[in-house]
Amino acid sequence: MEELDIKTTGGNIHVYKQGSGEKKIILLHGSGCDSAMLSWREVMGKFSDKFTVYAPDQLGYGKSDKPENMAGDSFYDTHIETLRELADSLGLDKFALAGLSMGGAVAMGFALRYGERVTALFPVDPWGISEKIPLGKFSLWYIHKTDLTLKQFRWIANSRFMAKWLASYALIGDKKNITDEIIDDMLEACRADGAGKAMQDYQRSSCTEKGVYPYYVNELRRLKMPVVFISGEKDNLVPKEDVIRAAKEVGTEARILKNCKHWSVKEMPEDFCSIVEKNIG
């Protein structure tokens, strides 16, 4: 696997590249204790040799730069324009795009803005399609009035038990798939500089007094490329019902990965790759 460092206006982006095929795809990870390799490691090696796969650490995560002032109205614009600059630097005029959770919202936003460049779109358990803030006013207080998100990451970083509980509760449906390697990776991610800050920036930009942001469902009919929504059957962060409703807006069916939670791509990487390969011409 090749590793690249790409300069953008928003900061330096670290990118993992696998393969040299003519079909190009960019994979965007989510928020929380996440990074390109944490979400996509299992997937990257399972594409056929027809693909070149790029997985960047988004701003604030992994080996990429960690800007101080990400939170706010420009949060998603910054990620979308950073992705555009990244694709330009990689020489990718047209490419498929997949995004998990927060990465799904960035991917949809990019496709709505630069649709001529996206050959196919794969939102996976994406933020940006749910109307309500989880836990409502309590979440707003927790996110905007406290720094408990930062403390939460410190608690997880120092507790293997907490990391396993988080993986079981929200991320992975089949406990047999919660390996020591995954827990080690989660602990390392939570111990990294700025890990909690990246999550806090995401939360404060996405859950506001005006409601959730962004909310793309009413715009999805503008998408002209093939779109396949993917959901973990047991995801309790982005309910599959929201994913199914979003899929109907673009006239397609959602692909539901059985017994999976929010990290469905880690649990069923072969299924994800199969879905992508069947929907890219």
N, C-alpha and C positions, 0 to 999 in steps of 0.2 A: 504494500500500500504506500502510495506517495503522499507526502505532506507538503502543503504550500502555504505561504503567507502572502496575503493580498492587501494592499493599502487601499482604503476607502476614505471618503470624507468623514465618516463616523468613527473610524479607527481601523486598526489592523485586524484582519479576519484570518483565522487559521482554518485551512480547508484540508480534508482528507479526500483523496482521489483513488478510486479503484477501477481498473479496467481501461480499455482503449477502444471500445466499440463505437459504432457510428451513432447509436442512440444515446442521447444525453439526458440525465436526470439529476436534479438537485433535491436533496433531502434536508428538511428543516426540523430541528428538534424542538422540544417544548421548554417550559419554564421549570421552576423548582430545582431539585438537585439533578440537573440534566446537562447534557452536552452532546455533540455530534456522535461520539463513539458510545456514549451511554445508551442512547436511544437506537442507534442504527448499526451497531457493530455486527449483530447477527444477520442483518439484512444485506449489508454491502457485499459480502462474499457469496451470496446466493443468486445474484443476477447472472444471466447468461453472458457469454463473451461478446454479445452484440451491444453491450451497454458500456458507457463510461459513467461512473457514479461519483457525484460530488456531495460531501456532507460537511458543511461549514459549522464551526462553533459560532453561534450568533453573538453579537455584541453583548458583553457582560458575562459570557460563559466560556468554560474550557480554557483554551490557550489564546483566545481572542482578547482584544482590549476591553477594558471595563470602564466606560465613561462614567463620570460622576453624576451627570444631570440627565439621566434617561427618562425618568418618570414625568408624565404630563401629557398634554394634548398632542405632542409631536412624536410620542413613543412609536406608534405603528408606522408613521411616515418615515421615521429614521430607519427602522428595520427594512421597510419596503425599498427605500432608495439605496440603502446599503446593499441589498440583494441585487438591485439593478447594476450598481457599480461593480459588484463582484462578478456578475455574469459578463459584463462588458470586458473586464480584465481577463477573464478566462476564455474570451472569444466565443461565447455562447450566444448566438443570435436567436436561436430557437431551442427550447428544451422542455422536457416534462418536469413537473414540480409536485413534490409531496411535502406535506407538513403535518406534524403531530401537535395537537393541543395549541399552545401559543403559536407554534410554527404553522399550524393550519390556518390561523387567522392571518398571519403574514402572507402565506401562500395565496389565500383567497384575495386579499387586498392587492397583491401584486398582479394576479390574473385579471382582476377587474380594471386595473390601471394600465397594464401592459399586455393585454390579451393576445396581441399579435405575436408575442414572443413565446407563449406557452402552448406546447403541442398537446398536453394532457395534464389534468389537475387531479390530485389525490389528497383531499383533506381527510386526516385520520383523527377521530375523536377531537374535532377542532373546537377551539374557542371561536366565538364570533357568530354562533348560530343559536345560542340560548338567550331567551328574553329576560330571564330573571337572575338576579344576583344570588348565588347560593347563600342560604341562611340570612338573607335580607339585611336588615338594619344592624344585626350583630356583626356581620361581615364588614360593613362600612365602618363601624366603630373599631373593630379589630385591626383593619387595614390602615385606616387614616388617622386614628387617634392614639395608636400604640406602636411600639417597635417589637411586638411579640413575634412577628415573622422572623426577625433576626435571631431572637432567642430560640425559637423553634429549631432553626438550623443548627445552632450550637448544641442543643439537646440531642438532636439526631446524630451529629458528628461524633458525639462522645458516648453513644449508646447503640450497640449492635442490636439490642432488643427493640429499640425504637425504630431503627431502620427496617428491621424485619416486619414490625407491625405496620409501618407505612406501606411497604411493598405489598403486604397481604391485604390491607384494607382498601387501598386505592389503585394500585398499579398492576398487580398480577393476579389473575383469577385462580390458576392452578398452583397450589403451594409447592408442588413438586418442581415447579419452574423457578422457584426462589433459591437460586444457588448461592454458595459462598462467594463466588466471583461477583455476582450482581450486588450482594450486600457490601463487599469490599469496595466496589466501584461507587456505590451510593455514599458510603462513608467518606471516601476520598473527595467526592464532589462537594459534599457538605462542609468539608474542612477547607476547601479552596478559598482563596481570597475573594471576597465579594459575592459568594454564593447566595447568602441570604438577601443581600442588597439587590441582586438581579431579580429575585422572586418578588421582593417588596416593590420594586419599580414596576414590574408587570402587574401586580395586584392593584397598585394605586392608579395605574393608567387604564385599567380594564374595568374596575368596579368603582363607579363614581356616583355622586348624589343624583345625577341625571339618569342613572341606570347603567346597564352593561355597555361596554364599548370595546370593539366595534360590534355592530349587529348587521350582518350581511344578507340575511334571508331575503329581504325585499329587493335586493340587487342581483341575486344569483341568476335570474333569467337573462341577464345581459351576457353571460358567459357563452362563448361560441365553441370552445374547444371541448373535447370529451372530458367529462367530470365523473369521477367515481368516489363517492363518500364511503369511508370504512369506519366501522365502530366495533369496539369490544362489547360483546353481549351483556356483560355485567358491569360495564363502566358506570361508576357512581359519581364521576366528576362531570362528564358530558353525557347525559342520558341518551340511550340509543333512539328514543322517540324523537329527540331534537335532530339527530342525524338523519333519521328517516324522513322527517318533514322537510329538511333542507334538500335532500336528494329529490324529493317530489317537485321542488321548485325549479329544478333544472331538467325535469323529465326523465330521471333515471332512478334506479333502485339503489339503496344502500347495501353494501356488503357487510354482513354481520359475522364477526369471528366468534364462534361459540366458546363460552366459558372464559373468555378473556375480559380483562379490565382495561385500564387506561393505556397500559403499555402493550397493546395487542400486537404491535410489530415485533416486540421482543419474544412474545410467546409463540407467535405463528409467522416467523419470517418467510418461510416458503410460500405460505398462502398469500402474504402481501406481495411478494415478487411475482407470483403467478397472476394476480389481479393486474398488476402494472403491465406485465409483458403482454397480456391479452388485450390491453386497451391502448397500446401505443403502436401506431401503424409503422 
